[in-house]
Amino acid sequence: MNSCVVGLQWGDEGKGKVVDILAAKSDIVVRYAGGANAGHTVVVGDTKFALHIMPSGAIRDGVTCVIANAVVLDPEVLRGEIEGLAQRGIDLTRRLFISDNAHVVLDYHKIEDRLREDSLGNKRLGTTIRGIGPCYADKVGRSYAVRMGDFRNLDRLSETLARIVDYKNRLLAGLYGAEPIPLDPIIEKCRIHAQALCRYVVDTTEYLHTAIEAGKSILFEGAQGTLLDLDHGTFPYVTSSNSSLLGMPSGCGVSAKLVDRSVGIAKAYTTRVGEGPFPTELDNEIGQYIRERGHEYGTTTGRPRRCGWMDAVAVRYSARIGAIDEIAMMHLDTLAGLKELKICKAYRIDGKETTFFPANIDRLSLAEPVYDTLPGWEEDLRKVSRFEDLPQTAQTYVGRVEEITGKPVTVIGVGPERSETIVRT
């Protein structure tokens, strides 16, 4: 069986934990989009793994990890992750494959990202300053792009970098008055990256189709969340890639027809990092309570996340456009201790009620949430292993999300650790 895991909100839903669980029954895990702006966390016992580019299946022995075409790869970050995993006894020899067509994030992308964001003032997008947007822009522009396959010929790459850095220096000096970026340190870094990473670089599209023909089980791992999708999210407050399930086929060259099971990940509440409209946001003591109990601080940036009630309208929209089969609801335990809970079941816009999420921010900014109010629970859920043993109010809460979204909740996270998970058949 081939499966795909994708976020249904604005990212940070807990995809890493779900991928880690499903990877136990998978031969291959494929990261198909995004870059080091993503942060996927896996907790095994007392050990916490925070991954940014490496597929979350790396923690499972014997699982092959693939970084596909549409990922923009930061070589420094990936090398750090490989070395960090090795220090913990996780060897990726002969089980990590990197697409030769994956585009590369280099120092000038990060400088450009920071200068552009700073220039926007109070209109900034709230990017992670990891160079993701500028790298994707170079990918689309084509003329000034570097891909992993280019590391195989360092002499030719050096000539390409000389041309790119000259262009970037003229561009950034003209737009921002920036100091010139030196060429030699970038070339030297690329030599080091090539020595460390070229052994993993292959044609991953060919590899995946060969694996499919051999009957291997593949798990496709999305990054960020559907509401951050470049085409279907809350533009311009989105990421620079197709982070919904719709990005999977183009991201790795495998048709969506070959995915047997699509799992959408959603928190039992809603969070968002950075700017943009957020109808159910709680900028009050309840939002702070959720933030502290859920440890809602960015894996990549450390920034506090904005917190709010479960927006089932948004989750339903994401599930629709991704043809999601089932939902994994994370962080149900975080809501313990709140006497009253709310679930957004509709919006009121210009006096009219709608149950369809308007991704256009002009309309979304006008949305007033229409809530169902449910009783909460006091019990600690972290030791609960069966759905039937949850407090009745927690069961009712999950059931109401199922009713509004029209999708079954088959996995429930009741704590950060791998074992703190309820699986429903």
C-alpha positions in Angstrom: 0.0 0.0 0.0 1.2 3.5 -0.9 0.2 6.3 1.5 0.5 10.1 1.6 0.6 12.3 4.7 -0.2 15.9 4.4 -1.1 18.8 6.7 -4.6 20.2 6.6 -4.0 23.5 8.4 -1.2 26.1 8.4 1.6 23.6 9.1 2.9 22.3 12.4 0.1 19.8 12.7 2.3 16.9 13.9 3.1 15.2 10.5 6.5 14.0 11.7 4.9 11.8 14.4 2.3 10.3 12.0 4.9 9.6 9.3 7.1 7.9 11.9 4.2 5.7 12.9 3.2 4.8 9.4 6.9 4.3 8.4 6.9 1.2 10.5 4.9 -0.5 7.7 6.6 1.2 4.8 9.7 0.4 2.8 10.3 3.9 1.5 9.5 7.4 2.8 9.6 10.3 0.3 9.8 14.0 1.2 8.2 15.6 -1.9 8.2 19.4 -1.3 9.4 22.4 0.7 12.8 22.9 2.3 14.5 23.6 5.6 11.6 26.0 6.5 9.7 22.8 7.6 10.2 21.2 11.0 9.1 17.7 11.6 9.5 16.4 15.2 9.6 12.7 16.3 9.8 11.7 19.9 10.9 8.2 20.8 11.0 7.6 24.6 13.1 10.5 26.0 14.8 11.2 22.7 13.6 14.0 20.5 14.4 14.3 16.8 13.8 17.6 15.0 14.2 17.2 11.2 13.9 19.9 8.6 14.8 18.2 5.3 15.4 14.5 6.1 12.2 12.4 5.7 10.8 11.5 9.1 11.1 7.8 8.3 14.9 8.1 8.9 14.3 7.1 12.5 13.0 3.7 11.6 15.6 1.0 10.9 15.7 -0.3 7.4 13.4 2.4 5.9 14.8 4.0 2.7 14.6 7.8 2.6 14.1 9.8 -0.6 14.3 13.6 -1.1 12.5 14.2 -4.3 12.7 16.7 -7.2 10.5 19.5 -5.8 12.4 19.9 -2.5 14.7 22.9 -2.3 17.6 21.4 -0.4 19.9 23.3 1.9 23.1 21.2 1.9 24.4 22.6 5.2 21.2 21.7 7.0 21.0 18.2 5.5 24.7 17.5 6.3 24.0 18.5 9.9 21.0 16.2 10.1 23.0 13.3 8.6 25.8 13.9 11.1 23.4 14.3 14.0 21.6 11.1 13.2 24.9 9.3 12.9 25.9 10.5 16.4 22.7 8.8 17.6 23.5 5.5 15.9 21.3 6.0 12.8 23.3 5.1 9.7 21.9 6.3 6.4 24.4 4.5 4.1 22.5 2.9 1.2 19.2 4.1 2.5 19.2 7.8 1.6 18.6 9.0 -2.0 18.6 12.6 -3.1 17.1 13.7 -6.5 19.6 15.1 -8.9 16.9 17.5 -10.0 16.4 19.0 -6.5 17.3 22.7 -6.4 19.9 23.9 -4.0 19.6 26.7 -1.4 22.9 28.6 -1.1 24.0 31.6 1.0 22.9 34.2 -1.4 19.3 32.9 -1.3 19.3 33.5 2.5 20.8 37.0 2.2 18.2 37.9 -0.5 15.4 36.5 1.7 16.4 38.6 4.7 16.9 41.8 2.6 13.5 41.4 0.9 11.7 40.7 4.1 13.3 43.6 5.9 12.4 45.9 3.1 8.7 45.1 3.5 8.4 46.6 6.9 5.0 46.0 8.4 4.0 44.3 5.2 6.4 41.5 5.7 5.2 37.9 5.0 6.8 36.3 8.0 9.2 33.9 6.2 11.7 31.8 8.0 14.6 33.6 6.3 15.9 30.2 5.1 16.2 31.3 1.5 13.3 29.1 0.3 11.3 31.7 -1.7 14.4 33.1 -3.5 15.5 29.5 -4.4 12.1 28.6 -5.8 12.1 31.9 -7.7 15.4 31.0 -9.3 14.0 27.6 -10.1 11.1 29.2 -12.0 13.4 31.8 -13.6 15.7 28.9 -14.7 18.7 31.0 -15.7 20.3 31.3 -12.2 19.4 27.9 -10.7 21.7 25.2 -9.2 20.6 21.6 -8.8 22.0 18.7 -6.8 23.2 17.0 -10.1 25.4 20.1 -10.7 27.6 19.0 -7.8 29.0 16.2 -9.9 31.0 18.6 -12.1 32.6 21.2 -9.8 34.5 23.0 -12.5 31.3 23.7 -14.4 29.5 24.5 -11.2 32.2 27.1 -10.3 31.7 28.8 -13.7 27.9 28.8 -13.1 28.3 30.2 -9.6 30.5 33.0 -10.8 27.8 34.1 -13.2 25.1 33.8 -10.6 26.9 35.6 -7.8 27.8 38.5 -10.2 24.1 38.8 -11.1 23.0 38.6 -7.4 25.5 41.2 -6.4 24.2 43.6 -9.0 20.6 42.9 -8.2 20.9 43.2 -4.4 23.1 46.3 -4.6 20.6 48.0 -6.9 17.5 47.1 -4.8 18.8 47.2 -1.3 22.3 48.8 -1.4 23.7 45.5 -0.1 27.4 44.7 0.2 28.9 42.3 -2.4 28.7 38.6 -1.7 32.1 37.0 -2.0 32.3 34.2 -4.5 35.2 32.0 -3.3 33.6 31.0 0.1 30.4 29.8 -1.8 32.5 27.7 -4.2 34.5 26.2 -1.3 31.3 25.3 0.5 30.0 23.6 -2.6 33.1 21.5 -2.8 32.6 20.4 0.7 28.9 19.7 0.1 29.7 17.7 -3.0 32.2 15.5 -1.1 29.6 14.8 1.6 26.4 14.4 -0.5 27.1 13.3 -4.1 27.2 9.7 -2.9 23.4 10.0 -2.3 22.4 11.7 -5.5 20.4 9.7 -8.0 17.5 9.9 -10.4 14.8 9.4 -7.7 12.0 9.3 -10.2 13.4 6.2 -11.8 14.2 4.8 -8.4 10.6 5.3 -7.2 9.0 3.7 -10.3 11.3 0.8 -10.1 10.3 0.4 -6.4 6.6 0.6 -7.3 7.0 -2.1 -9.9 8.8 -4.3 -7.3 5.8 -4.0 -5.0 7.4 -1.8 -2.4 5.3 0.2 0.1 5.9 3.9 -0.2 4.9 6.7 2.2 4.9 10.3 0.7 5.5 13.0 3.3 4.3 16.5 2.8 5.8 19.6 4.4 4.0 22.7 5.8 0.2 22.5 5.4 -2.5 22.8 2.7 -3.5 26.3 3.8 0.1 27.4 3.0 -0.1 25.9 -0.6 1.1 28.4 -3.2 -2.0 28.0 -5.4 -4.7 27.0 -2.9 -3.6 28.6 0.4 -4.1 32.1 1.8 -1.8 33.9 -0.7 0.5 35.8 -0.3 0.8 34.5 3.3 1.8 31.0 2.0 4.9 29.0 1.3 6.7 28.9 -2.1 5.6 25.4 -3.0 2.5 23.2 -3.5 2.3 22.0 0.1 -1.1 20.3 -0.4 -1.5 16.7 -1.5 -1.8 18.2 -5.0 1.9 18.8 -5.0 2.8 15.2 -4.5 2.6 14.0 -8.2 4.6 16.9 -9.6 7.0 16.9 -6.6 8.2 13.4 -7.1 7.0 12.2 -10.5 4.5 9.6 -9.2 0.9 9.8 -10.2 -1.7 10.4 -7.4 -3.5 7.3 -8.8 -0.8 5.2 -7.2 -1.6 6.5 -3.7 -3.9 4.0 -1.9 -4.4 6.0 1.3 -4.3 9.7 2.0 -4.0 10.8 5.6 -4.6 14.5 6.5 -3.1 15.7 9.8 -4.9 18.3 11.9 -4.5 19.5 15.4 -7.4 19.4 17.8 -7.2 23.2 17.6 -5.6 25.6 15.1 -2.2 27.3 15.0 -0.5 29.6 12.6 3.1 31.1 12.4 3.7 34.5 10.8 1.2 36.9 9.2 -2.2 36.4 7.5 -5.9 36.1 8.5 -6.8 33.6 11.2 -10.6 33.6 11.9 -10.6 31.5 15.1 -7.5 33.0 16.7 -7.5 33.4 20.4 -5.4 36.4 21.4 -6.2 36.0 25.0 -5.5 33.8 28.1 -7.1 30.7 26.4 -4.8 31.1 23.4 -1.8 31.4 25.8 -3.0 28.3 27.7 -3.1 26.3 24.5 0.3 27.7 23.5 2.0 26.6 26.7 0.4 23.2 27.1 1.0 22.4 23.5 4.5 23.8 23.4 3.5 25.9 20.4 6.8 27.3 19.4 8.3 26.8 16.0 10.6 23.9 15.4 12.4 25.9 12.8 12.3 29.4 14.1 11.4 29.1 17.8 8.7 31.8 17.2 5.5 31.5 19.3 2.6 30.2 17.2 -0.7 32.0 17.1 -3.3 29.7 18.6 -7.1 29.4 18.2 -10.1 27.1 18.2 -10.4 24.2 15.8 -11.4 25.5 12.4 -13.3 22.6 10.9 -14.3 24.7 7.9 -10.6 25.1 6.9 -9.9 21.4 7.6 -12.9 20.4 5.5 -11.6 22.5 2.6 -8.2 21.0 2.8 -9.6 17.5 2.9 -11.7 18.2 -0.2 -9.0 19.6 -2.4 -6.6 16.8 -1.4 -9.2 14.0 -1.7 -8.2 13.0 1.9 -9.5 9.6 3.1 -9.0 10.0 6.8 -7.8 12.5 9.4 -5.2 12.1 12.1 -6.0 14.5 15.0 -3.0 15.5 17.0 -2.7 17.3 20.4 -6.1 16.2 21.8 -4.4 16.1 25.2 -3.5 19.8 25.0 -7.2 20.8 25.4 -7.5 19.1 28.8 -8.4 21.5 31.6 -10.6 23.9 29.5 -14.2 23.8 30.7 -15.6 24.8 27.4 -14.4 24.1 23.8 -15.5 25.6 20.5 -15.4 24.2 17.0 -15.9 26.5 14.0 -18.6 24.9 11.8 -19.2 27.8 9.4 -18.3 31.4 8.6 -20.5 34.5 8.4 -19.3 36.8 5.6 -21.2 40.0 4.7 -24.2 38.7 6.6 -24.3 35.3 4.8 -23.3 32.0 6.3 -21.0 29.7 4.3 -19.3 26.4 5.0 -16.7 26.7 2.2 -13.3 28.2 3.1 -12.4 31.3 1.1 -8.7 31.1 0.5 -8.8 34.7 -0.9 -7.6 36.7 2.1 -9.9 39.7 1.3 -12.9 37.5 2.0 -11.3 35.4 4.7 -10.4 38.6 6.6 -14.2 39.4 6.8 -15.1 35.9 8.1 -16.7 35.7 11.5 -16.6 32.1 12.9 -19.9 30.4 13.7 -19.2 28.0 16.6 -20.5 24.9 18.2 -19.8 25.0 21.9 -19.0 21.7 23.6 -18.0 20.8 27.2 -14.4 20.1 27.9 -12.6 17.6 30.2 -10.2 17.6 33.0 -8.6 14.2 32.6 -5.0 13.7 31.4 -5.2 11.7 28.2 -1.6 10.7 27.8 -2.1 7.2 29.2 -5.2 6.4 27.2 -4.7 3.8 24.4 -8.2 3.1 23.3 -10.8 5.5 21.9 -13.5 4.0 24.1 -11.5 4.9 27.2 -11.4 8.6 26.4 -13.7 10.8 28.5 -17.1 11.0 26.8 -16.7 14.7 26.2 -13.5 14.0 24.3 -15.2 11.3 22.2 -18.0 13.8 21.5 -15.5 16.4 20.4 -13.8 14.1 18.0 -17.2 12.9 16.6 -18.3 16.5 16.0 -15.1 17.2 14.0 -15.9 14.1 11.9 -19.4 15.3 11.3 -18.4 18.8 10.1 -15.5 17.6 7.9 -17.2 14.5 6.6 -14.0 12.4 7.3 -13.3 9.7 9.9 -10.7 10.5 12.5 -8.6 7.3 12.6 -5.5 8.4 14.5 -5.5 10.5 17.7 -2.4 11.9 19.3 -2.7 12.1 23.1 1.0 13.1 23.8 4.2 13.8 21.9 5.8 10.4 22.3 5.4 7.8 19.5 3.5 5.4 21.8 1.0 8.1 22.9 -1.3 7.5 20.0 -4.7 6.0 19.6 -5.3 4.1 16.4 -8.9 3.4 15.4 -9.9 0.8 12.9 
